[in-house]
Amino acid sequence: MNAQTKDPSAMDRFKSVLKRHKLKATPQRLAVHEAMLELGHASADQVCRWISAKGGTCVTVSSVYNILTQMTLLGVYVHRFSANNKMFFDVNTFQHIHLYDTVNNEFKDIMDDELLKTVESRVKSKRYRGYKVDGVDIQIICHPTTRRNTLTK
């Protein structure tokens, strides 16, 4: 689950963004956003599978990818790259930390404001010749422990 999934007005806000940008609330766009609200972090393949499993709306992986990319350009989602170079999208656009599971290719949100503030403060206090820091994006690379694997089976 993610922060926006629990918010019943998330779909209304999405429709408002579409309207503001003069885009239609097509069944495909609505299905993609519904999937993203449920999945939180997902690739176009995962969103397409979720929509297909739910039934109703017919979409291709390429149209899902195009919708996800378009919505990212509008600030509805954020791009995330996995270790296997697959594009993932994140429905939570606020600043937070990610755990990236390299075995299952999954992202998990971590809310640790103290760590974010510490890293940002440290990075912004330094100078990097020829560069200006725009922001900090923390992704912790990890893999499941044996214990976690046993507990989830």
Secondary structure as UniProt FT lines:
FT   TURN            3..6
FT   TURN            8..9
FT   HELIX           10..20
FT   TURN            21..22
FT   HELIX           27..39
FT   STRAND          41..42
FT   HELIX           44..54
FT   HELIX           61..73
FT   TURN            74..75
FT   STRAND          78..81
FT   TURN            83..84
FT   STRAND          87..90
FT   STRAND          97..101
FT   TURN            102..105
FT   STRAND          106..110
FT   HELIX           113..124
FT   TURN            129..130
FT   STRAND          139..142
FT   HELIX           146..152
//
